[in-house]
Amino acid sequence: MPGRRVGRRNAKRDGDARQLILDAAENLFAAQGFDATPTAALAAAAGVPKGLVFYYFPTKNAILSALIRERVPEHPFDDLAAVVAPGDPAASLVNLDTAINLRDHHSSVLRVIMWREADTHPDVRHKLRNLRDQLLDVTTRVLQASTPVPVRPGTLHACAAAWVSAMFAIASTDRLHALDGLPVPTTDDLMNVAQVVAAGMTQLG
């Protein structure tokens, strides 16, 4: 069959094409949504024949699943020693935010897709829940390792949840402000939020 022979001769090109398809899907799904993106538009944006899209991904859902599975890290961060400032929970939180870097362009695009598609795609919803749970866990451990006084587990968890929500919100604000040409939040703004979380943790105990 001619199509099979061509595919074998151009295996390297086709392998690259798979990544081009995922790159195109990442950009288009973030910009206009999964349902509003036809497969033909994905092929055109990737610069590949439409048939090659279906060669790698039998359905458009398979493209979304591969994008979330392959490009969202399983463990966003797990090196506590690199971020914990003993006795200074606020600085530790800021260090954690810097290490995870949710404001990175690639990360922010993927998060747009995850939040947008979570309601209608169970695999995306599952991935988003896992990501949030992992961030909650690592933030709780960072707070526990950096606090100078004992804090109840419930308080640690509540403060960790507040910080994870703040990280997502600040990252989204960064992206929106950048798109609109507005000043983005500074490190001082982030530190102010971290100090509020840290103060609340020590007061609640």
Secondary structure, 3 states (H helix, E strand, C coil): CHHHHHHHHCHHHHHHHHHHHHHHHHHHHHHHCCCCCCHHHHHHHHCCCHHHHHHHCCCHHHHHHHHHHHHCCCCCCCCHHHCCCCCCHHHHHHHHHHHHCCCCHHHHHHHHHHHHHCCCCHHHHHHHHHHHHHHHHHHHHHHHHHCCCCCCHHHHHHHHHHHHHHHHHHHHHHHHHHHHCCCCCCHHHHHHHHHHHHHHHHHHC
